[in-house]
Amino acid sequence: MIEIAKSSLRSPSFRAALTKLADCPTLDAKVAYRIMRTVKALDTGAVTTHNEWVDLLKKFVPVNDAGSFVLNEEKTEFAWSEGVDPAEAKKEIMAFGSTLLSVDRDRFELEQLAPACLSASDLAALEPLINQPE
């Protein structure tokens, strides 16, 4: 079972490392197939998570005519809806990002991913997908 923080799904470093892994032509065919199935499951989870996040934000932030969330005048953060306590809203939004998405896929052994020549930062980003070596 793979468990990953919902906020990590959209992390640029996670997406870049996952793409590097998915595009590697030197992986064993069975490993590459498992990676493809895992990526597909993670993408499905990411869509669901994004929809949940949008629904959560709608509770706190107004939406303009174009369907975008409204920002404050400085464009530094959301323009909170009337009656919303920004500190409590931010706390709930941050808590949502730290919840885990569970994907019914097996983790990978580090040796299976070796042909991808992943960097230390790639491995750090992909850590939720890798069995921890003893």
C-alpha positions as CSV (number, residue, x, y, z in Angstrom):
1,M,0.0,0.0,0.0
2,I,1.3,3.4,-1.0
3,E,0.4,6.3,1.2
4,I,1.4,9.8,0.2
5,A,0.5,13.3,1.6
6,K,-2.1,14.9,-0.6
7,S,0.0,18.0,-0.9
8,S,2.9,16.0,-2.4
9,L,0.8,14.9,-5.4
10,R,1.2,18.3,-7.0
11,S,4.7,19.0,-5.7
12,P,7.0,19.9,-8.7
13,S,9.8,17.7,-7.4
14,F,7.5,14.7,-7.0
15,R,6.0,15.2,-10.5
16,A,9.5,15.7,-12.1
17,A,10.9,12.6,-10.4
18,L,7.8,10.5,-11.3
19,T,8.1,11.7,-14.9
20,K,11.8,10.8,-15.0
21,L,11.0,7.4,-13.7
22,A,8.1,6.9,-16.1
23,D,10.2,8.0,-19.1
24,C,13.2,5.7,-18.3
25,P,13.7,3.3,-21.3
26,T,16.1,1.0,-19.4
27,L,13.8,-0.3,-16.7
28,D,12.8,-3.9,-16.7
29,A,9.4,-4.3,-18.6
30,K,7.6,-5.7,-15.5
31,V,8.9,-2.8,-13.4
32,A,8.0,-0.3,-16.1
33,Y,4.5,-1.8,-16.2
34,R,4.1,-1.5,-12.5
35,I,5.3,2.1,-12.6
36,M,2.7,2.9,-15.3
37,R,-0.1,1.3,-13.2
38,T,1.1,3.2,-10.1
39,V,1.3,6.5,-12.0
40,K,-2.3,5.9,-13.3
41,A,-3.5,5.2,-9.8
42,L,-1.8,8.3,-8.4
43,D,-3.2,10.5,-11.2
44,T,-6.7,9.3,-10.4
45,G,-6.1,10.1,-6.7
46,A,-4.7,13.5,-7.7
47,V,-7.9,14.4,-9.6
48,T,-10.0,13.3,-6.6
49,T,-7.8,15.2,-4.2
50,H,-7.9,18.3,-6.4
51,N,-11.7,18.2,-6.5
52,E,-11.8,17.8,-2.7
53,W,-9.4,20.8,-2.3
54,V,-11.5,23.0,-4.6
55,D,-14.6,22.1,-2.6
56,L,-12.8,22.9,0.6
57,L,-11.6,26.3,-0.7
58,K,-15.1,27.2,-1.8
59,K,-16.1,27.2,1.9
60,F,-13.6,30.0,2.6
61,V,-12.9,31.9,-0.6
62,P,-15.2,33.6,-3.1
63,V,-15.0,32.7,-6.8
64,N,-15.1,35.3,-9.5
65,D,-17.1,35.2,-12.8
66,A,-14.2,33.4,-14.5
67,G,-14.4,30.6,-11.9
68,S,-11.1,31.5,-10.2
69,F,-10.6,32.0,-6.5
70,V,-10.4,35.7,-5.6
71,L,-7.1,37.0,-4.3
72,N,-6.5,40.0,-2.0
73,E,-5.5,43.4,-3.6
74,E,-1.8,42.6,-3.2
75,K,-2.3,39.1,-4.8
76,T,-0.4,37.6,-1.9
77,E,-3.2,35.3,-0.5
78,F,-6.9,34.5,-0.9
79,A,-9.5,37.1,-0.3
80,W,-11.5,35.4,2.4
81,S,-15.3,35.3,2.3
82,E,-17.1,37.5,4.8
83,G,-17.3,35.9,8.2
84,V,-14.3,33.5,7.6
85,D,-11.5,33.5,10.2
86,P,-8.4,33.4,7.9
87,A,-6.3,31.7,10.6
88,E,-8.8,28.9,11.0
89,A,-9.3,28.6,7.3
90,K,-5.5,28.3,6.7
91,K,-5.3,25.7,9.4
92,E,-8.0,23.6,7.8
93,I,-6.4,24.0,4.3
94,M,-3.0,23.0,5.7
95,A,-4.5,20.0,7.5
96,F,-6.1,18.8,4.3
97,G,-2.7,18.9,2.5
98,S,-1.1,16.8,5.2
99,T,-3.8,14.0,5.1
100,L,-2.7,10.9,3.3
101,L,-3.9,9.5,0.0
102,S,-3.8,5.7,0.0
103,V,-3.3,3.9,-3.3
104,D,-3.7,0.1,-3.5
105,R,-0.3,-0.5,-5.2
106,D,2.8,-2.2,-3.9
107,R,5.9,-0.1,-3.2
108,F,9.0,-0.6,-5.3
109,E,12.3,-2.0,-4.2
110,L,15.2,0.5,-4.6
111,E,17.1,-2.0,-6.7
112,Q,14.2,-2.1,-9.2
113,L,14.6,1.6,-9.8
114,A,18.4,1.6,-10.1
115,P,18.4,1.7,-14.0
116,A,16.6,5.1,-13.9
117,C,19.7,6.7,-12.4
118,L,17.6,8.8,-9.9
119,S,19.3,11.5,-8.0
120,A,19.1,11.8,-4.2
121,S,16.5,14.6,-4.6
122,D,14.5,12.3,-7.0
123,L,14.6,9.5,-4.4
124,A,13.6,11.9,-1.6
125,A,10.5,13.0,-3.7
126,L,9.6,9.4,-4.5
127,E,10.2,8.0,-1.0
128,P,6.5,7.2,-0.4
129,L,6.7,4.8,-3.4
130,I,9.9,3.0,-2.2
131,N,10.3,0.2,0.4
132,Q,12.6,1.4,3.0
133,P,15.9,-0.6,3.0
134,E,16.8,-2.2,6.2
